[in-house]
Amino acid sequence: MKKIEAVIKPFKLDDVQAGLGALEATGLTVVEVSSCGLGLGAGGDGAHDARIATVGAPKVKLEIIVEDERAVLVAEAIERAAHTGRDGDGTITILRVDEAVRIRTGERGDAAI
């Protein structure tokens, strides 16, 4: 199993959900977050190539657990739907999941997702 975490711009959430719905990917968790990244800014000598920290940009973090063979497909769907081509589009990470348990039924592994 893989856990996909994506941090995206809030206004792209509906597009991402539609893209995941087309893949019948379910079990999405959405959390409002603030991001801190590095953006381009004016350097001390007036140059515009210095990196500065940007703090507090509103984002949403998506978490979804999928079968190994679907992870790249789901990540690509998120990437397509969340892309604007502007700074701050976000990030996607894919992590290994050792175990999942559905509390209500006790199902484990892929059956729990």
Secondary structure, DSSP 8 states (H G I E B T S, - for coil): -EEEEEEE-GGGHHHHHHHHHHTT----EEEEEEEEEEEEE--TTS-S-EEEEEEEEEEEEEEEEE-GGGHHHHHHHHHHHH--SSTT-EEEEEEE----B-TTT--BGGGG-
